[in-house]
Structure formats: C-alpha cells, structure tokens
Amino acid sequence: MNDDPTRAVDREDGDRDRALRVIGWFIGTTTTRRYEVLDRQFVDGGSVQQHVLRADGVNGAASTSTRPTWRHC
C-alpha cells in the first residue's frame, strides 16, 4: 500500500478513509493553519463557496491554496 495520502485511490478505499488520511497528513506536515472564506452563496440544495487555505509547514515553508468555487450540500 502506498502511504501517500494525496495519491489517487480506488473507489473501494472509500472517500471517508481517504479524507481522514489527507487531514492527518496535513495536520502532521503543518504547524499553523488558517481558513478564509472569500465568498459564500446559498443556492437550492446547498451552497457555493470560495475559500483560501493558508498553512505554515514544519520546515518553515508557507503555502497558500486558493480553491475554486465548490458546491456544498
């Protein structure tokens, strides 16, 4: 088994298990994390959101991830 949580997985691995591995990996490789909501719109059946995730790595590197609009139900 590949221990890299960001790798592509088979459906049988399950979305929940993969999400938990990614979260564990992210917490373990960062020292601080900030989540900033840029925009949120409510639509029938859920919402659409754009956000920025900022983090500082254990090695001192800073990272910013701007995510495109995402539908949450």
C-alpha positions in Angstrom: 0.0 0.0 0.0 1.2 3.5 -0.8 1.3 5.7 2.3 1.0 9.0 0.3 -2.5 10.3 1.2 -2.6 12.5 -1.8 -2.4 9.6 -4.3 -5.3 8.6 -6.4 -7.3 5.8 -4.7 -9.7 3.1 -5.9 -13.3 3.6 -5.1 -13.2 0.7 -2.7 -10.8 2.7 -0.4 -13.7 4.9 0.4 -13.9 8.7 0.3 -14.1 9.0 4.1 -10.9 6.9 4.7 -9.0 8.9 2.1 -10.3 12.2 3.6 -9.1 11.2 7.1 -5.7 10.2 5.7 -5.3 13.6 4.0 -6.4 15.5 7.1 -3.9 13.5 9.2 -1.1 14.1 6.7 -2.0 17.9 6.5 -2.0 18.3 10.3 1.3 16.4 10.6 3.1 18.5 8.0 1.9 21.9 9.1 2.4 24.0 12.2 -0.3 26.6 11.7 -3.4 26.6 9.5 -5.8 29.4 8.5 -9.0 29.1 6.5 -10.5 32.2 5.0 -13.9 32.2 3.3 -13.8 34.6 0.3 -17.4 34.2 -0.8 -20.4 32.1 0.0 -23.7 31.9 -1.9 -26.7 29.9 -0.9 -28.5 28.1 -3.6 -31.2 25.5 -3.8 -29.9 22.3 -2.3 -26.8 23.7 -0.6 -24.3 26.5 -1.0 -21.3 27.5 -3.2 -18.2 28.7 -1.5 -14.8 30.0 -2.5 -12.0 29.9 0.2 -8.3 30.2 0.8 -6.4 27.8 3.0 -3.1 29.1 4.3 -0.6 27.0 6.2 3.0 27.0 7.5 4.9 23.8 7.1 7.0 22.1 9.7 10.0 23.0 7.6 9.1 26.7 7.8 7.7 27.0 4.3 4.5 28.9 3.8 1.8 27.7 1.5 -1.5 29.2 0.1 -4.2 27.3 -1.7 -7.0 29.2 -3.3 -9.8 26.8 -4.1 -12.3 27.4 -6.9 -15.9 27.6 -6.2 -17.1 24.5 -4.6 -20.6 23.2 -4.1 -21.5 22.1 -0.6 -24.8 20.4 0.1 
